[in-house]
Amino acid sequence: MYKSFLIKYGEIAIKGKNRYLFEEALVCQIRYALKEAEGEFHVRRLQGRIYVDAAGEYDYDEVMQALSHVFGIVGICPVVLLKDEGFERLAEDVIAYMQGRIINLHISLLPWNRGSNPNFWSFMEDTPKGVTIHQINAGIDTGKIIFQKECFFDPQKETFLSTYETLNREITELFKEKWQELLTGKFVLAEQNGEGSCHTMKDFKRIKSEIDFAWSDTIAGVVERYKEYKERSQGKEEFV
């Protein structure tokens, strides 16, 4: 059961220098309202937010009912408190807590082109193109695949902008089409097969500085410049 609640309030948030006075008044009203609920509670202000912490067992419905009648509250969000052990541990804890219910919509045909700028790299490295709905895990786009769709383009006619827009339409349509399965969990998970590829924003910036281009450029021309760049780079390595 949840042990804390984040209290969202309305007009108080736009008050000026005397905002804290309104927040303190709301805290008092919350404490008073919770006297009607079974259990012991601590109400606190922290960095512009108000939290209600349960000190032990309590009746969830009674608490929600009591808080819902406090004037000024516009939302009550149950929260999970975790010990601060760094961002990576936090990510692992959140993913574990959600038990596979966090998904990502990625515009590549995983396992190809994980990470940054997947559409760009799919043409630069001539890898399969498409869209993927997958579970989120602690890795970079390495979660199990839920749904996928392969897409095909003509680099002689297409630009990075046009293919990006197409992929975004495709992933949106795939999400809409599979919404009921996603909502009910009626799907079969698949492991990502093969090594695939992964890129960072740093990788992209390095290439962009060497072969300057616009997103509206025809893809085939940029690919040729990329090939020339790679040949020059390999030649320098051989010379060294």
Secondary structure, 3 states (H helix, E strand, C coil): CCCEEEEEECHHHHCCCCHHHHHHHHHHHHHHHHCCCCCCEEEEEECCEEEEEECCCCCHHHHHHHHHCCCCEEEEEEECCCCCCCHHHHHHHHHHHHCCCCEEEECCCCCCCEECCHHHHHHHCCCCEEEEEEECCCCCCCCCEEEEEEECCCCCCCEHHHHHHHHHHHHHHHHHHCHHHHHHCCCCCECCCCCCCEECHHHHHHHHHHCCCCCCCEHHHHHHHHHHHHHHHHHHHHHC
